[in-house]
Amino acid sequence: MSGDTFHEGETALQERTGVRARLADAGPRVIRDHMPDQHREFFAQLPFLVAGTVDAQGQPWASVLAGAPGFVTSPDPKRLDVRAQPLSHEPLSENLAAGAPIGLLGIEPHTRRRNRMNGHVSRFDDSGFSVVVEQSFGNCPKYIQARRPEFTSASSTGPAQRLDALDEAARALIARADTFFIATAHPQAGRGDARAFGVDVSHRGGKPGFVRVDRDGTLTVPDFIGNFFFNTLGNLSVNPRCGLLFIDFDNGDMLQVAARGEIIHDDAEVLAFEGAQRLLRFQVVSVLRWPSALPLRWGEAEMSPVLAATGSWR
């Protein structure tokens, strides 16, 4: 890739943390405009894929697609084909269209491998969809809980339960979570340079309970040290709208949360939470709950060893 790999929100955070000069040089080498063979083979062996898209109102959503390994293929380094359909009336089903920006996360929890790919949809029909690659890069294994997914016939295609706020069941799922996914977007997503102004979806992990649910429904999450690209936080700094995804790994329930995010840099709570570089605070806008929506169940989790150096909410 030529030119600046990062947009203004990402570069501002890189400047703040003193890594801008290093990443200005390394970014174009690490974030490619094509998928290396290792990434193409990795996506093809996955039984599920996390996607980030934006709806007609500009709200980002994080979604999951599942299928037997091989449901994702890469016929060439610039293309990814997905032979799967989103749930009926799930935001992804409304957001997939030719030209739409999309972020994809391939993650294999039991091996703690993950790769990211951002691009745009080139085809969407009854067989699935294709994505043109604009950014492809790997992520380290930190904060991933090792759990192996298995297919099951127990899944539901019924309608979502729509909530204006978190109810007790939603609070309980979030409060015990050790993993969630977050979709963010630049405000120019779909209208500017897709290499820099696109949609992104990423993984967040911590000890069970690392997402604090306050009485008013506000969610607060510690942000641990990462790759310093600041793809998620860079988007949030210029566009607070985001989509959170929580999965119940025992029963396949899926909780999609539309939220507004805020980055907390200087606060006593940042210093009080061991390992936190900053905090992310989310105001919940709306919720979609999909009971037993996923045809996958995950085994017992082995916590990431790096979490031993992180704290918990008091």
N, C-alpha and C positions, 0 to 999 in steps of 0.2 A: 504494500500500500504506500502511496505517496501522500504528502501533505500531513496535516495534523490529525492524528487518530482520535483525539479526545475533544469534546465540546467544552463550552465555557464553564459549565457547572463542575465537570470533572477536573479541569485544569485549576480552578480556584481551590478545590480541596487538595489537589496535589501541591500547590503552592503553600497552602496552610501547613501541610505536614512535611515540607522540605524535600519532596521527591520529584518535583516537576522537571528539573533538568535531566535527571536520569530517565524518566519515563518518556520525555519528548524524543529521546534517542531510541529507547528500547521498544516503545509502543508499536511502531510500524513493523518491527521484526517479529513481535510476539503475537499481535493481533493481525491475522492474515485475511486476505480477501478471497480465500479458498480453503477447503478442508483438506488437511493432510490425510494420507491413507490411513494412518492410525486412528484418526477421529472418524473417518468414514466406516471403518470396520467396527469401531466401538458402538456407534449409533445402531448399527445393524444387529447387534446382539442384545439390545435392550428390550424388556417387556413393557416398559412405559416411558413416556416422554412428557416433560413439563413445558407448557407453552405460555407465552405472554402476548396478549393482543390488546387493542384499544377499540372501544365501541364508538358508535356514531356521536356520542356526547363527549368523547375524549377521556372516558374512564378506563384505565388499564385493568385487566383481569388476568389472573393466573389460573391455568386449567391443566388437566391431565388427560392424556390419551394412552390407552393400553391396548396391547395386542401380543400375540405370540411372537417371540424373537424372530426378526426378519420382517416385521411389519414396517420397519423403517429401512430404506435403502438409499444408497448414494451412487447413481449411475455415472457421475463424473464429479470432480472436485468442487464444482460450482453449484451443485444441485443436491437437494435432499427430497426424497419422495416418502410420503407417509400414507400408508394404506389403512386408514382408520377414520371413523366419523365421530365427532363430538356428540355428547348427549343432546337430545332434542331440547331446544330452548335454553341450553347452556350458553353463556356469553360467547364462547368460542364459535359456536355454530352460526351466530349472527355476525361475527367479526371477520370470518374467513372470506376473502374475496380477492380476485386478481388485483395485484398491486398493493394490497394491505401490508403494512409492516408487521413483523412477527419476531419474537425472541424465543429461542428454544434452548432448553437445558437437558442434556443427557446425563443421567446420574445413575450409577450402579452402587447402591449403598453397601452391599456386602463386601465389595472390593475397595470402597471409598474412592472410586474414580468418578470424575465429572468433566464434561466439556460443554462449552457454550457455542451457540451459533445464532447470529442475528442476520435477518435478511428481509425479503418480501415474498409474498405469495404470488406464484406465477400461474397456478392452476388450482381450481377447486371444483370437484364434481362428486358423483356418487361413489367413486372408488377411493376418494381421499383427496390429498392436495400435494403440491410441490412447492418448494421454497428455493429461491435463488440466494446463494450465499453472499453476504456482504462483509461479515465479520466472523471469524472462527478463532477460538482460543481455548486453552485448557485452564483448569483451576486446580489448586492443590487439594489434598484430601482432608485438610483441617476441618474440624467441627462436624464431620459426617458420622452419624451413628451407623454402625455396621448391622444391617438387617437384610435378610434375603427374601425377595418377593416370590410368591407362589400363586399360580392361577387357581381360581375356584369358580364353580358355577353359581355361587351365591352373589348375585348382583341385582340391582334394581334400575329400571329405566323410567321410574315414575317421576312426576313433576317435583321441582324443588320446593322447599318450604321457604317463603320469602319473609324476612324479618327486617324491621326498621332499626332494631338494636339487638345486642347480644342477649339471648335468654339464658337461663341457668345451665342448660345442656351445652350450649355453645361456650359459655364461660368455662365450664368444667373441661371441655376438650382442649381449649386454648391453654388453660392454666396447667395442665399436665403435659403439654407438648414439649418435645425435645427437638423438633424440626418444623420449619414452615418454609414456604416459598413466597417470593415477592416479585410482582411485575411492576415496572416503572416505565415511563416514556418521556422523551423530550417533547416540549410543546409543539415542535415542528415535525414530529414523527409523521411520516407519510407525505410531507410537503417539502422537505429539504434534502440535503445530502444524506442518503440512507446510511452511509458508513458511520456518520457521527450522530445524526439526528433520528434515532430509531427507537425501538422497543426492546426492553431487556427483561429477562426473568432470571432470578438467582435463588440460591439456597441459603438458609440461615439455620444454624444449629447451636444448641447449648444444653446444659443440664435440664432435666425435667423441671418445669417451673420458671425457665429463664424469661418467658413472656409474662410480665406482670399484668394482671387484669384489675384495674382500679374499680371502685364502687360505681363510678359514672360510666364505665365501659371503655375508658381510655386504656390502650395497650402501650406498655413501655418495654423496650428490648435493649439489652446491652449490645453494642457493636464492637466486636473484637478485631484484632489486627488481621488484615487480609493482604491482597495483592497490590494495594495502593492504586488500582485503576480507578476506583470510585465510580463504577458504572451505575450501581444502584443509587448511591448517595448523591452522585453528580446529577442524576435525573431528578431526584427529590428536591435538590437545592434550587432547581429552576421550574419544577412542576410538582407540587405536593400530592397530587392525586396518584394513588397506587392501588394495587390489588393484592391481597394476601390470600394464601391457600393453606389450610390446615387439613391433614389427613388423619383419620383414625386408623392406624395400622392394624388394629385387631378386627374391625368389622367392615372396613371399606367406606365408611362415611366420609364425605367431603364437605368442607366448609369454605365457601368463597366470601371474602370480606372486601367490600369497596371502602377505602379509607383515604384520609388525608394525613400525610406524614410530615414530621418535623424533626430536624437534626438538632440535638442538644450537645453543644461542645463544652461549655463551661458551666458546671453545676456540681454541687456537693455530692449528688447521687452518682455522678460519673466516677468521682474519686472513691466513693464508698463501695463500688462494685468492682471487685478484683478482676483485672484483665480487660475491663471496658476502656476503649479509646474514646468513646462518646456514647450517647443514647439515641435511639430512635423512638419517637412517640407518635402513636397513631390514634386519630379520632375516627371512630367507626361511622360510616355513612349508611350502609345497608349490608345485608347478609343474605346469602343463598346457602341453604343446607340441603345436601343430596344424600339421603339415607342409603347406605349399602350400594353406592353408585359404582364403585370400582370392583372389577372381577379379580382383584389381587388381595392377598393377605400377606403380611410380613411377619417373619419370625422374631424371636426375642432379640432385643437390641443390645449390642456391645457399644458402650459409650466411647466416643473419640478420646484417645489418651491425652490430647492437648487440653481437654476440658478440666483436667485436674488442677490446672493453674488458673482457673476462673472461679469467681465467687457465686453468690446467690443473693436473692432479695431477702432483706431482713424485715 
